[in-house]
Amino acid sequence: MTDRKKTRALVILAFLICPVLVRAQVGIVNGLTQEKVCKPGEAFQSFISIRNYGATPEDVRIYQTDYSFTFDGKSYYDPPGKAGRSNAAWITPGHKQLTITGSSQVDLRYAAKVPDDPNLIGTYWSVIMVEVLPKAQAAQPNAAKKEPSVGINQVMRYAVQIVTHIGDTGLRKLRFIQTELLQDKGQKMFNVDIENIGERWLRPYSSLEVYNQKGELVGKFEGERLRTFPGTSVRFKFDVSHVAEGKYKALVVLDNKDSYVFGAQYTLDFTPSGKEARDF
């Protein structure tokens, strides 16, 4: 198994505040994404607040990775600095390991220095990983006499994204990759896959407007607001179950709530054997 495939199997918690889920009662309390708008040559400092909700001490390991993802749900945590837009080399965590006493909170501080390079443009990012280390096994006097055993050791990791934007620079551009209309037992889902082919991250609001053959609005459906880094892709999902059978025109709108709005029109065929077709 390659390192990359092993990395995909990591358990990454994606919560702003982590409740007590398993033995490792540790959570990140100031968010899993930190943004900073800066300019070439600028230095700054920040911190990650780590909380131990349990009564016993917990040890955490700190390290860095790159991070990317695709619309089919795959995430990649590659070695730091491998990605073209990685800022991992700009960031220096203050510790490689911390011990957090019971019912307490510590701040993992890190320093960052943006290269003084006028060619920097758009968004750069990487991840600081906070890994809860397993408890040491108690010494067993007769351990040497026991047969080797195989067990599963659950490791909890928190991926904190450190995002730097170079001023207001960077091309904003999304590409509509493909669509999928799923119909099963009365439920209808319309999925739209989007790729960020620009230079700056976008986090647009998504909506789907459905019109009948007379041009009348049948319904407007709000989707998720998903973050897309340059070179990554996401899937927007719209539940259109209450739309009756028939053929419709549909407009997908991705609105970044600034001057950047992206859209595409489709023909939808809500029949048992219907398929959607791209209009223009």
Stockholm file with secondary structure:
# STOCKHOLM 1.0

chainA/1-280         MTDRKKTRALVILAFLICPVLVRAQVGIVNGLTQEKVCKPGEAFQSFISIRNYGATPEDVRIYQTDYSFTFDGKSYYDPPGKAGRSNAAWITPGHKQLTITGSSQVDLRYAAKVPDDPNLIGTYWSVIMVEVLPKAQAAQPNAAKKEPSVGINQVMRYAVQIVTHIGDTGLRKLRFIQTELLQDKGQKMFNVDIENIGERWLRPYSSLEVYNQKGELVGKFEGERLRTFPGTSVRFKFDVSHVAEGKYKALVVLDNKDSYVFGAQYTLDFTPSGKEARDF
#=GR chainA/1-280 SS CCHHHHHHTCCEECCSSCCCCSSCCEEESSCSEEEEEECTTCEEEEEEEEEECSSSCEEEEEEEECCEECTTSCEECCCTTCSTTBCGGGEEESCSEEEECTTEEEEEEEEEECCCCTTCCEEEEEEEEEEECCCCCCCCTTGGGSCCCCCCCCCEEEEEEEEEEETTCSCCCEEEEEEEEEEETTEEEEEEEEEECSSSCBCCEEEEEEECTTSCEEEEEECCCCCBCTTCEEEEEEECTTSCSEEEEEEEEEECSSSCEEEEEEEEEESTTCCCEECC
#=GC SS_cons         CCHHHHHHTCCEECCSSCCCCSSCCEEESSCSEEEEEECTTCEEEEEEEEEECSSSCEEEEEEEECCEECTTSCEECCCTTCSTTBCGGGEEESCSEEEECTTEEEEEEEEEECCCCTTCCEEEEEEEEEEECCCCCCCCTTGGGSCCCCCCCCCEEEEEEEEEEETTCSCCCEEEEEEEEEEETTEEEEEEEEEECSSSCBCCEEEEEEECTTSCEEEEEECCCCCBCTTCEEEEEEECTTSCSEEEEEEEEEECSSSCEEEEEEEEEESTTCCCEECC
//
